[in-house]
Amino acid sequence: PADILPLSSLYLKIYFLGALPNFVFEFGAAILRAAGDTKTPMKYLIIAGATNLVLNIIFVTLFGMDVDGVATATVTAQLISATLMIITLTNRKDECRLIFKQMKINWSVFKKIVKIGLPAGLNGSIFSISNIIIQSSINSFGSAAIVSGNSAAASIEGFVYVAMNAFYQTSLNFTGQNMGAGNFKRVSQVLRRNLICVSCVGAVGGLSIFVFARPLLSLYVPGNEIAIQTGITRITYIGLFYFFGGIMEVFTGAIRGMGASLTTLFISIGAVCGVRIVWIFTIFQIPKFHTLDSLYIVYVLSWLGCIVAQLVAYNIINKHKKRVYEQRIKERPKSFAK
């Protein structure tokens, strides 16, 4: 809507000034998590989150700023978390230590990073594109209250997503480690346990935000009944079934951990974005189905389609990797003899 577009534009301009420190933190956090240290990134996120909260109050309440104050608070918090991460990495005593004088590009490693990282990045971008199309469809209802209600519900769902995303990170790291060790039994165990954990966390989290949807949404959009009802509708369809999204994330981590990052990209294009985009430009255009309910249910359908495709892909890739590994083990004595 035109009345909130300038504010949205201003927020993004300031927010993206903090993109670089955000990248620095995320990269450093990935290094620490891969080394088995998940507590330090969490501590820095807590510090950044608390800083963001305090600065929001100061900028908006005391200084009378608008969305520019909220965005500035976020950028400042990102700078603090990035600085803390750099200090931590420079003070480490192991292989993860950051030494600025020795920084250079290792091209063989760089190629591997691009091979795995580029499809993962494109995967995230494609998700964003499909979400932009969905957001545009929500905006087509022409009500700022509907837009704000949808955004409020998405923010609440974010708490559940962060909790589930931890199992994506676990699946990615432990699958990669056990694949490198040739321990395929542990690879399967990692997947099963992460699926159980993410399903439980997603189900409990989703049910919780559904039960307390009204009071939670009232914190974001107090007194705006249209926005609250919109948020409740979204949480009913997405929040209650959010654990499917968590299952999808765990499978994504497992497949990437096996080195098949391109596979997750193709599955996302076909099973997730394809379903969403086709649904919006076909079913959603029918007057009878031009509703928020029809729009939100496509999330669940795309998650289910992706899970089925990932399950098939995971079994095929796992069997192939196992055969290749066993063949190398058989051929190893011959190579030693040569």
NUKE-496278 format. One line per field, with one value per residue (C-alpha): residue in three letters; chain; x negated, y negated, z negated. Coordinates in steps of 0.5 Angstrom, whole numbers. Each point is the difference from the previous one (the first is absolute). Example, Ala and Ser with C-alpha at 12.3 -4.5 7.8 and 13.67 -1.06 7.14 Angstrom:
residu	[ALA  SER]
chaine	[A  A]
px	[-25  -2]
py	[9  -7]
pz	[-16  2]
! end
This chain:
residu	[PRO  ALA  ASP  ILE  LEU  PRO  LEU  SER  SER  LEU  TYR  LEU  LYS  ILE  TYR  PHE  LEU  GLY  ALA  LEU  PRO  ASN  PHE  VAL  PHE  GLU  PHE  GLY  ALA  ALA  ILE  LEU  ARG  ALA  ALA  GLY  ASP  THR  LYS  THR  PRO  MET  LYS  TYR  LEU  ILE  ILE  ALA  GLY  ALA  THR  ASN  LEU  VAL  LEU  ASN  ILE  ILE  PHE  VAL  THR  LEU  PHE  GLY  MET  ASP  VAL  ASP  GLY  VAL  ALA  THR  ALA  THR  VAL  THR  ALA  GLN  LEU  ILE  SER  ALA  THR  LEU  MET  ILE  ILE  THR  LEU  THR  ASN  ARG  LYS  ASP  GLU  CYS  ARG  LEU  ILE  PHE  LYS  GLN  MET  LYS  ILE  ASN  TRP  SER  VAL  PHE  LYS  LYS  ILE  VAL  LYS  ILE  GLY  LEU  PRO  ALA  GLY  LEU  ASN  GLY  SER  ILE  PHE  SER  ILE  SER  ASN  ILE  ILE  ILE  GLN  SER  SER  ILE  ASN  SER  PHE  GLY  SER  ALA  ALA  ILE  VAL  SER  GLY  ASN  SER  ALA  ALA  ALA  SER  ILE  GLU  GLY  PHE  VAL  TYR  VAL  ALA  MET  ASN  ALA  PHE  TYR  GLN  THR  SER  LEU  ASN  PHE  THR  GLY  GLN  ASN  MET  GLY  ALA  GLY  ASN  PHE  LYS  ARG  VAL  SER  GLN  VAL  LEU  ARG  ARG  ASN  LEU  ILE  CYS  VAL  SER  CYS  VAL  GLY  ALA  VAL  GLY  GLY  LEU  SER  ILE  PHE  VAL  PHE  ALA  ARG  PRO  LEU  LEU  SER  LEU  TYR  VAL  PRO  GLY  ASN  GLU  ILE  ALA  ILE  GLN  THR  GLY  ILE  THR  ARG  ILE  THR  TYR  ILE  GLY  LEU  PHE  TYR  PHE  PHE  GLY  GLY  ILE  MET  GLU  VAL  PHE  THR  GLY  ALA  ILE  ARG  GLY  MET  GLY  ALA  SER  LEU  THR  THR  LEU  PHE  ILE  SER  ILE  GLY  ALA  VAL  CYS  GLY  VAL  ARG  ILE  VAL  TRP  ILE  PHE  THR  ILE  PHE  GLN  ILE  PRO  LYS  PHE  HIS  THR  LEU  ASP  SER  LEU  TYR  ILE  VAL  TYR  VAL  LEU  SER  TRP  LEU  GLY  CYS  ILE  VAL  ALA  GLN  LEU  VAL  ALA  TYR  ASN  ILE  ILE  ASN  LYS  HIS  LYS  LYS  ARG  VAL  TYR  GLU  GLN  ARG  ILE  LYS  GLU  ARG  PRO  LYS  SER  PHE  ALA  LYS]
chaine	[A  A  A  A  A  A  A  A  A  A  A  A  A  A  A  A  A  A  A  A  A  A  A  A  A  A  A  A  A  A  A  A  A  A  A  A  A  A  A  A  A  A  A  A  A  A  A  A  A  A  A  A  A  A  A  A  A  A  A  A  A  A  A  A  A  A  A  A  A  A  A  A  A  A  A  A  A  A  A  A  A  A  A  A  A  A  A  A  A  A  A  A  A  A  A  A  A  A  A  A  A  A  A  A  A  A  A  A  A  A  A  A  A  A  A  A  A  A  A  A  A  A  A  A  A  A  A  A  A  A  A  A  A  A  A  A  A  A  A  A  A  A  A  A  A  A  A  A  A  A  A  A  A  A  A  A  A  A  A  A  A  A  A  A  A  A  A  A  A  A  A  A  A  A  A  A  A  A  A  A  A  A  A  A  A  A  A  A  A  A  A  A  A  A  A  A  A  A  A  A  A  A  A  A  A  A  A  A  A  A  A  A  A  A  A  A  A  A  A  A  A  A  A  A  A  A  A  A  A  A  A  A  A  A  A  A  A  A  A  A  A  A  A  A  A  A  A  A  A  A  A  A  A  A  A  A  A  A  A  A  A  A  A  A  A  A  A  A  A  A  A  A  A  A  A  A  A  A  A  A  A  A  A  A  A  A  A  A  A  A  A  A  A  A  A  A  A  A  A  A  A  A  A  A  A  A  A  A  A  A  A  A  A  A  A  A  A  A  A  A  A  A  A  A  A  A  A  A  A  A  A  A  A  A  A  A  A  A]
px	[0  -2  0  -5  -4  -5  -1  -2  -5  -3  -1  -3  -5  -2  0  -4  -6  -1  0  -7  -1  6  -4  -6  3  4  -7  -3  6  0  -8  1  6  -4  -5  5  1  7  0  -4  5  6  -3  -2  7  3  -4  1  8  0  -4  5  6  -3  -2  7  3  -5  0  8  2  -5  -3  7  -3  5  -2  -7  -1  2  -5  -6  1  0  -7  -3  2  -3  -7  -1  1  -4  -6  1  -1  -6  -3  2  -3  -7  -1  1  -6  3  0  6  -4  1  -7  1  -8  1  7  0  4  -1  3  1  4  3  3  3  3  3  3  3  2  2  6  2  0  4  5  1  1  5  4  0  2  6  2  -1  6  4  -1  2  6  2  -1  5  5  -1  0  -6  4  -1  -7  -2  4  -4  -7  2  2  -7  -4  3  -1  -7  -1  2  -4  -7  2  1  -6  -5  2  -2  -7  -1  2  -4  -7  1  2  -6  -5  3  0  -8  -1  4  5  6  4  -1  2  7  0  -1  6  4  -1  0  7  3  -3  2  7  1  -3  4  7  -1  -2  5  6  -2  0  7  3  -3  1  4  -4  -6  2  3  -7  -2  7  4  7  0  5  -1  -7  1  5  -5  -6  5  1  -7  -2  6  -3  -7  -2  4  -3  -7  -4  1  -5  -4  -1  -1  -6  -3  0  -3  -6  -1  0  -5  -4  -1  -2  6  1  3  5  3  0  4  5  1  1  5  4  0  0  3  6  1  -1  4  6  0  0  6  4  -1  3  6  5  3  -8  -2  -1  -5  2  -2  -6  -3  2  -5  -6  3  0  -7  -3  3  -2  -7  0  2  -5  -6  2  -1  -6  -3  0  -3  -6  -1  0  -5  -5  0  -2  -5  -3  0  -3  -6  -1  -1  -5  -4  -5  -1  -2  -4  -4  -1]
py	[0  -7  -3  5  1  -6  2  7  -3  -4  6  5  -6  0  7  2  -4  5  6  0  1  5  4  0  2  6  2  0  4  5  1  1  4  5  0  2  -6  -2  -4  -6  -2  1  -5  -5  0  -1  -6  -3  2  -4  -6  0  0  -5  -5  1  -3  -6  -2  1  -2  -5  -3  0  4  5  6  -4  1  8  1  -4  4  7  -3  -2  7  4  -4  2  7  0  -4  5  6  -3  -1  8  2  -4  3  7  5  6  0  -5  -6  -6  -3  -6  0  7  -1  2  4  8  1  8  -2  -6  5  5  -6  -3  7  1  -7  -3  5  -1  -8  1  5  -6  -5  4  1  -8  -1  5  -3  -7  2  3  -7  -4  5  -2  -8  1  0  -7  -1  -2  4  6  -1  -2  6  5  -3  0  8  1  -3  4  6  -2  2  7  0  -2  6  5  -3  3  7  -2  -3  7  4  -4  1  7  3  -3  2  7  0  -2  6  5  1  1  3  -6  -4  4  -1  -8  0  4  -4  -7  2  2  -6  -5  3  -1  -7  -2  3  -3  -6  -1  2  -5  -6  3  0  -7  -3  -5  -3  1  -4  -5  -2  -2  -3  -2  -2  2  6  1  0  5  4  1  2  5  3  0  4  5  2  -1  0  7  3  -3  6  2  -5  2  7  -3  -4  6  4  -6  0  7  0  -6  4  5  -5  0  -7  -1  6  -5  -5  3  3  -7  -2  5  2  -6  -6  3  2  -6  -4  4  0  -8  -1  6  2  -7  -4  4  -5  6  1  -7  0  0  7  2  -4  3  7  0  0  7  3  -2  2  7  1  -2  5  6  -2  -1  7  3  -4  1  8  0  -5  4  7  -3  -3  6  4  -5  0  8  0  -4  4  6  -3  -3  5  0  -7  1  6  -5]
pz	[0  2  -7  -3  6  -2  -7  3  5  -6  -4  5  2  -7  -2  6  -2  -5  5  0  -8  0  5  -4  -6  4  3  -7  -3  5  -1  -8  1  5  -6  -5  -3  0  -7  3  6  -5  -5  5  3  -7  -1  7  -1  -7  3  6  -5  -5  6  3  -6  0  7  1  -7  -2  6  4  6  4  4  1  -7  0  6  -3  -6  4  3  -6  -3  6  0  -8  2  6  -5  -5  5  3  -7  -2  7  -1  -7  1  0  5  7  0  -2  4  2  4  3  3  3  7  5  1  7  -1  -7  4  5  -5  -4  7  2  -7  -2  7  1  -8  1  7  -4  -5  5  4  -7  -1  7  -1  -6  3  5  -6  -4  7  0  -7  1  6  -5  -1  -8  -4  -6  4  2  -7  -3  5  -2  -8  1  4  -5  -6  5  0  -7  2  6  -4  -4  5  4  -5  2  7  -2  -4  6  5  -5  -3  7  3  -5  0  8  -1  -5  5  -6  4  -6  -4  6  0  -8  1  4  -4  -6  3  3  -6  -4  5  1  -8  0  6  -3  -7  3  5  -5  -5  5  2  -7  -2  7  -2  -6  4  6  -5  -2  8  2  -6  1  8  0  8  -1  -6  4  6  -5  -3  7  2  -6  0  7  -1  -7  -1  5  0  -3  8  1  -5  3  7  -3  -4  7  3  -5  1  8  -1  -5  5  5  5  -1  7  -1  -5  4  6  -5  -3  7  2  -6  -4  4  6  -4  -3  6  4  -5  -1  8  1  -6  -4  6  0  -4  -4  -3  0  -7  -6  -2  7  0  -6  1  6  -5  -3  7  2  -6  1  7  -2  -6  5  5  -5  -3  7  1  -6  0  7  -2  -6  4  5  -5  -4  7  2  -7  -1  7  -2  -6  4  5  -5  -1  7  0  -6  4  6]
! end
